[in-house]
Amino acid sequence: SYLERAYEQFKKRGDSNGTFLAWSGMVDAIIFSSDEVNVLERWIKELESRMDEYAQLPSKEIKHRVTNSMFIALVLRQPQHSEMENWAEKTLLVSKEELDENIKALSLFNLAHHRMMTGELDKLASILYDLNRLAEVPSASPLTQIRAKFPATVYYQAIGAHEQCMIVMKEALKLSKKTGVHVMDFWLLAYGTGSALNNSDFKTAEHLFDKMSANSDRLKPWEMSVYHFLKAREAMIRENLEQANVQVNLSLELAAKVGTSQKRCWPLLLKAQVMHGLHNYQEANEYLEQVFAIAQQTKSRLFKFYVNITKAQFAFDRGNPGVGKKILRQALTQGQAQQYMNTFVDQPAVTAKLCARALEAGIEVEY
């Protein structure tokens, strides 16, 4: 690509500013393409080999751009990286600098993405507050304004605020239509669909599915994976296990191609539930263990919670109420600590039964 050639040329000339700007541009291009983020490995290593030079960059603006790019590259490709929290702290500091509001907003958007995946909703709430504040300043670009609304849809879905989720989604899509900035449309529709499925509102979900698939020939592998995941979940809720299996297999195939481990967790969890429903218990356990391994590696409270709530379901369904009750207590203690009110991948009727069992056993009654 031209950016890659620019990077090599600047590097040969010893032009640090040009080298790092081209590096940042290359990483951003890979991420925006939503194709295969495994190629980020090379660019992460490139920056790690130039950290001394990065630390001495005279231009604050370039350094902040590089910080943003490195952080989101790690979030997507190496969430288990030993320096992840150090980069998160650097990214947070960028958002507090006296500089262009759009760069600061991008820092917060990337941090919001990270906290969503780790399930740290307490930290996400404060990030959303600062992000919305930046989106209201006169110099905020349309993309910044739309980006401020996207993590809010995720947050509202996670805490069970369906109406708020739909309101924010519609506001963002209206702004997209007005400004012509459509890069977040699919993701807004996807989380709106997820929220509708949480409430078994199939009419709204079908409407949003139609909108997502209207330009299916333009969807990237990452987006198509999410689309098939949502269709699989719809089929699962409707108790159509065969259709759910077809859809979740498509989602997993595409997610593997993209190359981001945490994004595979959603379809892996659903695949585990489908296999459980088809009485393929060994396979179900294996898929669940894959999610747990990723959760352990990436320190994701969210996915540990999902694994435990699913394990509890499996134990009860397979005639092990003692084990089920023990795991359910552990899961709901985790969920209460972060106030998780939706699981994104559940069957509402199954979750209701688990909650009923918890109430009977006096487990986290208020929650």
Salt bridges, closest charged atoms under 4 A:
GLU4 OE2 - ARG42 NH1 2.38
GLU8 OE1 - LYS11 NZ 3.73
GLU8 OE2 - ARG42 NH2 3.08
GLU41 OE2 - ARG77 NE 2.86
GLU46 OE1 - LYS11 NZ 3.61
GLU48 OE2 - HIS81 NE2 2.58
GLU53 OE1 - ARG50 NH2 2.83
GLU61 OE2 - ARG65 NH2 3.40
GLU85 OE2 - HIS114 NE2 3.26
GLU85 OE1 - ARG115 NH2 3.28
GLU97 OE1 - LYS60 NZ 3.56
GLU120 OE1 - ARG115 NH1 2.80
GLU120 OE2 - LYS123 NZ 3.24
GLU120 OE2 - ARG301 NH2 3.75
ASP130 OD1 - ARG133 NH2 3.59
GLU171 OE1 - LYS149 NZ 3.16
ASP185 OD2 - HIS182 ND1 2.71
GLU234 OE1 - LYS231 NZ 3.25
GLU234 OE2 - ARG238 NE 3.68
GLU289 OE2 - LYS311 NZ 3.56
ASP317 OD2 - HIS276 NE2 2.87
ASP346 OD1 - ARG233 NH2 2.76
